[in-house]
Amino acid sequence: MAAKSAEAERAAMAEEMRVGPIVGQPAPAVTVTGPEGSVSFTDLAGEKGTAVAFFRSADWCPYCKKQLIDLKAAAAPLAEEGWTLIGVSYDSPETLADFKAAKDLPYGLYSDAGS
């Protein structure tokens, strides 16, 4: 009996803490800023949707820089499967454009300044 009430309590706590979309459900409409101005994830989507890599900063975070460079290899296979790969951080669009050009990234980087 105690196990069931503890399980019910954990389930209730998990429900209260739910902060994002439910797994398997579409994400809410999100607008980000890129070189061409403000766009929504749906505007960027491939046939199957958008694969989004959220990262801290392409300006100063060495781990993020490595992740973004490593993702170069994923862009083409994702595109072949109908997905658009993008990266999103709080960096300015100018910082992201400079990093994208310097590292010859084959996917877009977008700014969500409020994140």
N, C-alpha and C positions, 0 to 999 in steps of 0.2 A: 504494500500500500504506500509506504514512504517513497519507494522508487518511482511510482507513478506520479505522486504529487511533486517530487523534485523534477521529474521530466516535464511536467506541465508548467512548472515555474520557469524552467529554462526556456521552454517554447514561448511563453509569454514575454520573457525578457528579450528574446531574439526578435520577436515581432515589434516590440517597442524600439529596438535599436536599428531597425531597418532604415537605411539612409539612401540607398540607391535603387535602381530598377531590379526587379525580380529576375533571377537567372532565366534566360530564354525569352524574356520580354524585350521589346524594342526600347532603346534608351530614349529619354526625352529629347526634344529638339534642343540642340546646343549650337550657339553661334560663336565662331572664332574669327580671328583676323589674320589674313595672309597677305601676300604681295598684291593681290587684286582687290583687297578690302575685306569687308565682312562677308562670311559665308556660313551656311549651316552644314552640319555633318551630312544631312540628306542631299545637299547640293554636290557634295564631294563623293557620294557613294558610287561604288561599282555596281554591277548587276546584283550581287549578293549583299552588299553593304559596305561599311567602312570598318577597317581594323585600325583601332586607335592605340598608339603607344603614348601614354602620359609619362612625362619626364620632368625632373626638377628644373634643370637649366643647361642649355647648350653653351652658356657663357662661361661658367666657372666650375661646373660639376664634372670631374674627370670620369666618373662612372656613367653619367648620362651621355657624355660625348662618346664613350666606347660603345654603349648600347645603340646609339643612333648610327654609328658607323657599322656595327655588326648587323643592324637591320637592313642594310643595303642588299644583302643576299636574300632577304625575304620578300622584297617588293615585287619582283617579277613572278615568282611562284604564286603569290597571293593574287596578282592581277590575272594570271592564267586561270585561276579558280573563280574569278569574278569579284574579288575584293579590292578595294582601294586602301592602301596603307598611308596613314598620316601620323605625324608626331605633334603633340600639343604640350606646351609649357606656358609659364607666365612671362617668359622672355619677350622683349619687344619684337614686332615683325621685322625690324631692321637687323637685329641681332640674329634672328633665326635665318633670314635671307643670307646674311654673310656666312653663317656656319654651313648652310646648305650648299652654297657655291664653293666654299673652301674645301669641303669634303666630297663634293660631287655626288650628293645624295639623289637617288632616283625617285624620291617621294617627297611630298609636301610637308613643310613644318608650319604650324599655326600657333598664334598667340591667344591665350585666354588670360588676359591681364588680371582678371578678378579671381583667379584660382589660387 
